[in-house]
Amino acid sequence: MENDEHQPASQLFTVRVWRGQDADGRTEWRGKLRHVPSAEVRYFQGWAALIPLMLDMLRRHNEQTFNSQK
């Protein structure tokens, strides 16, 4: 079993996407983003929302990890 000091500085996410309709009846992509280590789940509408959502999850995860190591 590896100890925490030798784990890579990477994170694992799963992304599930599907087509939905917006309020005007237009087709749009929707999705579910899951941060695997913490099991946190967030939903998004439109591709443009995915990256900021992922960055926010990474930022919060890094802050929690840093604070728990103090």
Secondary structure, 3 states (H helix, E strand, C coil): CCCHHHCCCCCCEEEEEEEEECCCCCEEEEEEEEECCCCEEEEEECHHHHHHHHHHHHHHHHHHHHHHCC
